[in-house]
Amino acid sequence: MRIDELWQALESGAGSKAKRGVRTAGGWLLRLARPDAGHPLFLAVERSTGRRALLLRATRAAIPARREWPACRGLEVFSLLVDDIAHLGVVLKEPRYADVFTALAEDLARRVADAGTTTEQVRALLGGLARWQKFLAAGAEGLNEEAQRGLWGELHFLRDGLLPVFAEEISVTAWQGHRAAHQDFLLPAGAVEVKTTSGKAPHIVRITSERQLDGRDLPALYLRHLALTVREGAGETLPAMVASLRARLFAAPQAIEHFEVGLLAAGYRDADAWRYEARGYSVREANDFTVSGRFPRLTERDLPAGIGDVRYALSLDACGSFLLPPNALLAALAGTDGKRNRRTKKAIGS
């Protein structure tokens, strides 16, 4: 079972008798995070509050002073005795971050599994938390202007491109940009990279790696470019875009769950929405390109040995022969072999 499934099983037994593999210790329900790994990292649920936690069994001598513990946003590090045995723990303070906490637990379980002694296991736990501290703190000041514009563009394609054509869960799970994937959207028929520009040089886009426009392992690769007008007090704000998608996905529980996780991973937090309410966006021009053949780009196989992490500017004026007609991108993603999504025909006018 995956860690999220193990936690759900713990929570379902919080008010009943312990299930197989679950033990009660003090005010906690516990089970091993990785039963086959042979290390003492436990998933835990506090019976009185239902809060999720990770508990690492350790010796008191192996647990460093409190001043050496990392402070993570939305999490709390603590120590306690369980059956008179010292444990170092981290508890989830904000339930809306449960999916992020699950990802953290997966990461920490791997780190602890690779550690040897109890002291090394404690160091692995705290070192992993320190890395997550940087990730969780990155959004403390909110998204910068470029990140706001990029996220708005991805959500625009999700709402106005995919959702009118595909079912909610298919559309939302196709969104990969927040996962640091090479392309922003991945569907069975192909991947789409979304680029937004504004102001000067609206037809110059920034490519951030040699893998971004590399379609070797993909059925097809497309580039959507949105030239945006950005104005204070006009257009659609990022919070308004988020709100419209939440309303659109409200009746699809799995899709809305994936969407909320994606927002958080992208660095968007509702607490920061006030930072984004003044700046509005509108699409001045939208174009789609097929990235194939002699499309101007740099890929891994173009680079000499030892060269990587390449970033470059691409002039779309040089890509005219790869420009797609309106609606052709969505038609291609939906499939042209008669096996289209049941809502495709109406959406793309075919």
VENNOR-V664491 format. One record per pair of residues at least 24 apart in sequence whose ideal C-beta (glycine too) atoms are under 6 Angstrom apart, sorted by the first residue. I is the first residue (numbers start at 1). J is the second residue. Records with the same first field share a line. If there is no record, write none. Layout:
# VENNOR-V664491
I=J ; J
This chain:
# VENNOR-V664491
3=102 ; 105 ; 106
4=102
6=43
7=43 ; 52
10=45
11=45
14=45 ; 47
25=82 ; 83
26=82
33=109
34=109
37=113
39=112 ; 113
41=109 ; 112
51=91 ; 92
52=92
53=89 ; 91
54=90 ; 105
55=87 ; 89
56=88 ; 125
57=85 ; 87
58=86 ; 88 ; 118 ; 122
59=118
60=86
62=118 ; 119 ; 122
63=88
70=129 ; 130 ; 133
72=129 ; 133 ; 136
73=136 ; 137
88=122
99=261
100=264
104=132
139=267 ; 269
142=272 ; 275
143=267
148=238 ; 276
149=196
150=196
151=266
152=238 ; 241 ; 281
153=194 ; 196 ; 226
154=184 ; 194
155=241
157=194 ; 224
159=245
164=347
165=330 ; 334 ; 344 ; 347
166=341
168=249 ; 252 ; 255
169=254 ; 255
172=255 ; 258 ; 259
173=258
175=262
178=262 ; 265 ; 266
182=211 ; 212
187=333
189=219 ; 333 ; 335
190=219 ; 220 ; 333
191=218 ; 221
192=222 ; 224
193=223
194=224
195=225
196=226 ; 228
197=227
198=228 ; 230
202=227
203=316 ; 317
204=313 ; 315
205=314
206=313
207=312 ; 314
208=311
210=298 ; 299 ; 300 ; 310
213=291 ; 297
214=299
215=291
221=291
222=290 ; 329
223=289 ; 291
224=288
225=287 ; 316
226=283 ; 286
227=284 ; 285
228=281
229=282 ; 284
230=281
231=280
232=278
234=280
235=280 ; 281 ; 282
236=280 ; 281
237=276 ; 277 ; 280
238=276
239=273 ; 276 ; 277
288=324 ; 329
289=319 ; 322 ; 323
290=322 ; 324
295=322
